[in-house]
Amino acid sequence: MARENTLKHALLSGGRGVNAWCSIPSSYVAEVIAHLGFDSVTIDLQHGAGDYAAAFTMLQAISTGPAMPMVRVPWNDPALLMKVLDAGAMGVICPMINTAAEARSFVGACRYPPLGYRSFGPNRAVQYSGADYWRTANREVLLLAMIETRQGVENLEEILAVDGLDGIYVGPGDLSLSYGAEPSMRPGNPDVIAAIEHILERTLANGLVPAIHTDGPATALVRYRQGYRLVTLQSDVRYMVNGATAALAELKAGSEV
């Protein structure tokens, strides 16, 4: 029996989820994070340090825990989209979706016919999800299109209407830049704030999942209260830096007493 994407079904039913972010190309790091209680763990192939080979082993490591394994691909490239799905990703976040045509290309590469044009060859996905993976993949794989430009916001309604898309993932940093503001995970620019609220409202109105990147629990709680259903906390690199910096500062302060 094929594996169920518990995160996808929870989100589409109105539930909430919290997503972890892996930028370090390490199966060990990914495995540890997968056992901490996150609903999903996303491997960042766009701005992270890893490649497809590293992602393959990280997907294996994440699969030792209950979290759903996901990948943020570097671009809307059908070849790589198909490869990460064949490797066992149960969710894909695709950056810089600015038009309905780009959204259709993204969805088409990730769905088997007749919904899309994904090629059949689910190598590791069969090991993770079962021999009948092909029967349920179109239903179980979570597809989130990143809206992170003014153009994407302007074309939002057409993007939301693309059949097979499950939700929108807001990238506040690039979205801020697109509006001429300083990049931030918690923007203060009125136009960016309005865009984030507009994306949320229209995504929910279309019955899809609104998701967003944050800079930590405080901002994530704000997004939950607004109505966002999936929030991403800081990356493994950021938590390592934060923890090491705090420990070092505490030690230095204590040694000066």
Backbone torsions as a table, in degrees:
resi	resn	phi	psi	omega
1	MET	NA	133.2	-176.2
2	ALA	-67.2	150.6	-179.5
3	ARG	-71.8	140.1	177.7
4	GLU	-90.3	138.4	175.9
5	ASN	-85.5	91.2	-175.7
6	THR	-61.3	-35.7	179.4
7	LEU	-64.2	-49.1	-177.7
8	LYS	-58.2	-47.2	-177.0
9	HIS	-67.3	-36.1	177.6
10	ALA	-65.2	-44.1	-178.0
11	LEU	-66.6	-42.9	-179.4
12	LEU	-69.7	-18.2	177.6
13	SER	-91.9	3.8	178.3
14	GLY	99.9	2.9	179.6
15	GLY	-80.8	175.7	179.8
16	ARG	-112.5	158.2	176.3
17	GLY	-146.8	157.5	176.1
18	VAL	-125.5	131.6	-172.7
19	ASN	-111.9	136.5	174.3
20	ALA	-94.5	160.4	-172.9
21	TRP	-131.6	120.9	-178.3
22	CYS	-109.4	114.2	174.9
23	SER	-103.9	-18.5	179.6
24	ILE	-85.0	124.8	-178.8
25	PRO	-78.4	72.5	-176.6
26	SER	-138.8	123.4	176.9
27	SER	-66.7	-30.9	178.9
28	TYR	-65.3	-48.5	178.0
29	VAL	-60.0	-45.3	-179.2
30	ALA	-61.4	-40.2	-180.0
31	GLU	-65.1	-44.6	179.5
32	VAL	-60.5	-47.3	-178.7
33	ILE	-63.3	-36.5	-178.4
34	ALA	-64.6	-17.5	-178.3
35	HIS	-104.1	10.2	-175.7
36	LEU	-90.9	-11.8	179.1
37	GLY	114.1	4.3	175.4
38	PHE	-69.4	151.8	177.6
39	ASP	-77.7	-27.3	177.7
40	SER	-151.3	158.4	175.3
41	VAL	-129.3	122.1	-178.1
42	THR	-105.7	128.7	174.9
43	ILE	-89.0	123.7	-176.7
44	ASP	-93.6	103.3	177.7
45	LEU	-92.2	-4.2	179.5
46	GLN	-85.6	-57.7	-178.4
47	HIS	-111.5	-3.1	176.0
48	GLY	-77.8	175.5	-173.7
49	ALA	-91.0	-1.8	-173.1
50	GLY	-97.6	169.9	175.7
51	ASP	-122.7	-171.6	-176.7
52	TYR	-61.4	-40.8	-178.7
53	ALA	-61.4	-42.5	177.6
54	ALA	-66.4	-40.9	-179.7
55	ALA	-61.0	-36.2	-179.6
56	PHE	-59.5	-48.8	-179.5
57	THR	-70.4	-31.5	178.0
58	MET	-69.0	-37.1	175.1
59	LEU	-62.5	-39.4	175.8
60	GLN	-61.0	-42.2	-178.2
61	ALA	-68.2	-43.4	179.1
62	ILE	-61.0	-33.8	-177.0
63	SER	-68.4	-8.9	175.7
64	THR	-77.4	-12.8	178.7
65	GLY	-114.2	-179.0	-176.8
66	PRO	-82.6	-12.7	-176.6
67	ALA	-68.0	145.2	176.9
68	MET	-74.4	129.5	179.6
69	PRO	-81.5	127.5	-179.1
70	MET	-132.9	164.1	179.9
71	VAL	-136.1	135.1	166.5
72	ARG	-98.7	110.8	-177.7
73	VAL	-74.9	158.4	-178.6
74	PRO	-73.7	-23.9	-178.4
75	TRP	-163.3	171.8	-179.4
76	ASN	-80.6	68.0	-174.3
77	ASP	-110.5	109.7	-177.3
78	PRO	-53.6	-38.4	-177.5
79	ALA	-61.2	-47.7	-178.9
80	LEU	-73.5	-35.9	176.4
81	LEU	-56.5	-46.6	-179.7
82	MET	-66.0	-37.0	-177.8
83	LYS	-67.7	-41.9	-179.1
84	VAL	-69.8	-31.3	175.5
85	LEU	-70.2	-42.7	177.0
86	ASP	-61.4	-28.7	-179.9
87	ALA	-79.8	-6.8	174.2
88	GLY	113.2	8.5	175.4
89	ALA	-64.7	132.5	177.9
90	MET	-98.5	-1.9	176.9
91	GLY	-154.1	147.7	178.9
92	VAL	-133.3	132.3	173.0
93	ILE	-109.3	123.2	-176.4
94	CYS	-113.0	123.8	-175.9
95	PRO	-77.2	162.2	168.8
96	MET	51.6	49.0	172.7
97	ILE	-87.9	111.2	-173.0
98	ASN	-111.5	-16.0	-177.4
99	THR	-140.2	164.2	176.6
100	ALA	-64.0	-34.9	179.0
101	ALA	-63.0	-41.6	177.9
102	GLU	-66.7	-38.1	177.5
103	ALA	-64.8	-40.6	178.4
104	ARG	-64.9	-38.6	177.6
105	SER	-63.5	-43.3	178.0
106	PHE	-60.0	-53.0	-178.0
107	VAL	-64.0	-42.9	-177.7
108	GLY	-59.9	-37.9	-179.8
109	ALA	-70.0	-19.8	-174.4
110	CYS	-104.4	-4.3	-179.2
111	ARG	-118.2	135.4	174.7
112	TYR	-70.3	154.8	175.2
113	PRO	-56.4	147.4	8.5
114	PRO	-88.9	-0.4	-177.9
115	LEU	-77.2	-24.5	-178.0
116	GLY	-153.8	-159.4	-177.3
117	TYR	-127.3	23.7	177.8
118	ARG	-60.0	132.5	179.6
119	SER	-78.5	145.0	-177.5
120	PHE	-84.9	127.2	177.9
121	GLY	169.3	52.1	-173.4
122	PRO	-76.6	73.7	-173.2
123	ASN	-55.1	-76.0	-178.5
124	ARG	-75.7	-25.9	179.8
125	ALA	-56.3	-32.6	177.6
126	VAL	-66.7	-38.7	179.7
127	GLN	-66.4	-36.9	-176.5
128	TYR	-83.2	-39.9	-171.6
129	SER	-109.1	-9.4	177.6
130	GLY	108.8	160.2	-174.7
131	ALA	-63.3	-25.3	-179.6
132	ASP	-96.2	24.4	179.8
133	TYR	-50.2	-42.3	-175.9
134	TRP	-60.8	-26.6	-179.5
135	ARG	-71.8	-31.4	-171.0
136	THR	-114.9	-5.9	-174.4
137	ALA	-57.7	-42.0	-179.6
138	ASN	-60.4	-32.3	-179.8
139	ARG	-83.5	-37.1	-170.1
140	GLU	-90.3	-28.0	-177.7
141	VAL	-74.4	130.1	-179.3
142	LEU	-91.5	125.0	-178.3
143	LEU	-117.6	118.2	-179.2
144	LEU	-120.6	122.3	178.3
145	ALA	-92.6	130.0	179.7
146	MET	-81.4	125.8	171.0
147	ILE	-105.3	114.8	-175.0
148	GLU	-147.7	23.6	175.2
149	THR	-141.6	161.4	175.8
150	ARG	-60.1	-38.8	179.0
151	GLN	-61.6	-42.4	178.5
152	GLY	-61.4	-39.9	177.8
153	VAL	-65.0	-42.6	-179.7
154	GLU	-63.8	-31.0	-178.9
155	ASN	-100.8	15.9	-172.3
156	LEU	-57.4	-45.6	-176.3
157	GLU	-60.5	-41.7	179.0
158	GLU	-67.8	-36.6	178.5
159	ILE	-66.8	-43.6	-179.4
160	LEU	-63.6	-23.5	-178.0
161	ALA	-82.9	-4.3	-178.3
162	VAL	-69.9	122.1	-178.2
163	ASP	-65.3	132.2	177.6
164	GLY	98.7	-10.4	176.0
165	LEU	-80.5	136.6	-177.5
166	ASP	-98.8	-25.2	-177.5
167	GLY	-177.0	-179.4	-179.1
168	ILE	-119.4	135.9	177.9
169	TYR	-115.9	117.6	-177.4
170	VAL	-86.3	129.6	173.0
171	GLY	-104.9	95.0	-173.2
172	PRO	-63.0	-29.6	-178.6
173	GLY	-64.8	-56.2	178.9
174	ASP	-66.9	-34.3	178.0
175	LEU	-61.2	-41.7	178.1
176	SER	-61.9	-47.0	179.4
177	LEU	-58.5	-39.0	-178.2
178	SER	-64.0	-27.0	178.4
179	TYR	-96.4	10.9	177.6
180	GLY	78.9	19.2	-178.3
181	ALA	-109.2	166.3	176.8
182	GLU	-66.0	135.2	179.3
183	PRO	-63.5	133.0	-177.6
184	SER	-156.4	146.5	174.7
185	MET	-82.8	-12.2	172.8
186	ARG	-134.9	77.2	-172.8
187	PRO	-62.4	148.3	174.9
188	GLY	-109.8	-8.5	-180.0
189	ASN	-67.0	128.3	-176.5
190	PRO	-58.3	-37.8	-179.1
191	ASP	-67.7	-38.7	179.0
192	VAL	-70.0	-41.9	177.2
193	ILE	-59.1	-44.6	179.5
194	ALA	-63.8	-38.3	179.0
195	ALA	-65.2	-42.6	179.4
196	ILE	-62.4	-40.4	178.9
197	GLU	-69.9	-37.8	179.1
198	HIS	-65.5	-43.5	178.6
199	ILE	-60.3	-43.7	178.6
200	LEU	-59.8	-51.1	-177.0
201	GLU	-60.2	-46.7	-175.9
202	ARG	-73.3	-34.4	178.3
203	THR	-64.7	-45.7	177.9
204	LEU	-64.2	-40.1	-178.7
205	ALA	-62.8	-27.1	179.3
206	ASN	-93.4	6.6	176.5
207	GLY	75.3	20.6	-179.3
208	LEU	-108.5	174.2	-174.4
209	VAL	-92.0	123.7	173.0
210	PRO	-92.0	126.8	-179.3
211	ALA	-131.1	157.0	-176.0
212	ILE	-156.8	149.3	175.7
213	HIS	-85.1	144.4	178.6
214	THR	-135.0	175.3	177.5
215	ASP	-104.9	16.1	177.6
216	GLY	140.3	-177.7	-173.0
217	PRO	-56.8	-40.2	-177.1
218	ALA	-60.9	-48.4	178.9
219	THR	-69.2	-37.7	179.5
220	ALA	-61.0	-38.9	178.2
221	LEU	-66.2	-36.8	174.8
222	VAL	-60.5	-44.6	-178.9
223	ARG	-66.1	-39.1	175.2
224	TYR	-58.4	-46.9	-178.4
225	ARG	-63.7	-31.7	177.0
226	GLN	-69.6	-30.5	-179.0
227	GLY	127.2	-1.3	175.6
228	TYR	-65.2	140.0	-174.3
229	ARG	-99.1	-30.5	178.8
230	LEU	-122.8	125.2	178.7
231	VAL	-122.4	142.6	175.7
232	THR	-106.0	129.8	176.2
233	LEU	-85.6	-171.6	-177.6
234	GLN	-65.3	163.4	-178.0
235	SER	-78.3	168.1	176.6
236	ASP	-59.4	-38.2	179.1
237	VAL	-63.4	-45.3	-177.7
238	ARG	-64.7	-40.4	178.6
239	TYR	-67.8	-34.9	176.1
240	MET	-64.4	-45.5	179.4
241	VAL	-63.3	-45.8	-179.4
242	ASN	-61.0	-46.0	-178.2
243	GLY	-65.9	-44.7	-179.3
244	ALA	-66.7	-40.2	179.7
245	THR	-64.4	-43.1	179.9
246	ALA	-65.1	-42.8	-179.8
247	ALA	-65.0	-41.7	-179.9
248	LEU	-65.4	-42.5	179.7
249	ALA	-64.0	-40.2	179.1
250	GLU	-64.4	-41.5	179.0
251	LEU	-64.7	-45.0	-179.8
252	LYS	-64.2	-40.0	178.5
253	ALA	-65.3	-39.1	179.6
254	GLY	-69.7	-33.9	-177.2
255	SER	-74.5	-14.4	-179.5
256	GLU	-91.2	-5.7	-179.3
257	VAL	-73.8	NA	NA
